[in-house]
Amino acid sequence: MSMPLQDEGSSHTLGKLIAEIEQSHHAFTREALDHIGKLLGNKADALTHISPALLDCFDELQADLIPHLIKEERILFPYVTALENDPAHPPYSCFGSIANPIHMMKIEHDKVKMLLGRLRELTSNYAVSDNARTNTLYTALSALDRDLEQHIKTEDEILFPQALQLERESTP
């Protein structure tokens, strides 16, 4: 399960915050997506108790999240860490200002929030049903939803603004 992250007033460095995000939220997201995928199992079998719209929405969420996590872990987060480690000598970037990938991450966050809203709608907010298999699935989807909301909030409200500020302060 994810660990609580520190707020803006903490003494955490951005590198530590990034490590917490990766170790808690990114790890949890991957595990939850895998678990939910296994719960859905064979799509034809899943259709007996799950709507095609829900299956499509989950597939789209998964297809968006995996590349998003990879871009953060391989491009944005290493850049922020390198910038924090040596602000006097900002690392080379192929994206210009850090504002550019942050803008893209926020667009992707908005899409994830939209898909989570759609999942809530399709499941009546993950309501308990007479079907134990459906309840197990909805419990897993609800846990993923809660963690993603916290994950996005941490990045959008804490990490990204601080990374932008760091870049402004390090630019000659």
Sequence and secondary structure as in RCSB ss.txt:
>XXXX:A:sequence
MSMPLQDEGSSHTLGKLIAEIEQSHHAFTREALDHIGKLLGNKADALTHISPALLDCFDELQADLIPHLIKEERI
LFPYVTALENDPAHPPYSCFGSIANPIHMMKIEHDKVKMLLGRLRELTSNYAVSDNARTNTLYTALSALDRDLEQ
HIKTEDEILFPQALQLERESTP
>XXXX:A:secstr
       TTS   HHHHHHHIIIIIIHHHHHHHHHHHHHH SHHHHTTTS HHHHHHHHHHHHHHHHHHHHIIII
IHHHHHHHHH TTS    TTSSTHHHHHHHHHHHHHHHHHHHHHHHHTTTT   S HHHHHHHHHHHHHHHHHHH
HHHHIIIIIHHHHHHHHHHH  
